[in-house]
Amino acid sequence: MGSRLSKNRDALEMIMRALYKRKMFYLDSLTTNDSIGWVVAKELNVPFAKRDIFIDNSKKPLDIALQLQKLEKIALQKGYAIGIGHPNLSTFEELTKWLPRIKQLGFKI
């Protein structure tokens, strides 16, 4: 599983070498506080990014909407933000409402 793999240096080094050869990047979802994925990526000169927010730890529409608002604030502060969600109906519905709004604000997806 991803969380377990993200703590396994040997496996991550193999993955990072493959990503480097293919000119790909590594996105660390940070599903565990013990993740060293981004650390290994940095050491091996693989471009990487880290997740800022899980948008749907709760499947309640209001909670998802609030997480999306937090994601907006982070993007305004940092110049970008990375949100990760799951393929469930409430997430899709909230994203469908949110995407036109952020496009009007000038965000690029």
VENSULGI-V973737 format. One line per field, one symbol per residue. ss: DSSP state (a for helix, b for strand, c for the rest). phi: phi as a letter, one per 40 degrees, with the letter a starting at -180 (. if undefined). psi: psi as a letter, one per 30 degrees, with the letter a starting at -180 (. if undefined). A space follows every 10 residues. Layout:
BEGIN
ss: ???
phi: ???
psi: ???
END
This chain:
BEGIN
ss: caaaacccaa aaaaaaaaaa accccbbbcc ccccccaaaa aaaccccbbb ccbbcccccc aaaaaaaaaa aaaaaaaacc ccbbccccaa aaaaaaaaaa aaaaccccc
phi: .dccccbbdd cccccccccc ccfbbbbccf cbcccbdccc dccbfcdaab ccaccbdbcc dcccdccccc cdccccccga abbbbbcbdc cdccccccdc cccccgcbb
psi: leeeefgjee eeeeeeeeee eghllkjjfh fkfgkgeeee eeeghkkllk kekkfhekgk eeeeeeeeee eeeeeeeffl kjkkalilee eeeeeeeeee efeffgkk.
END
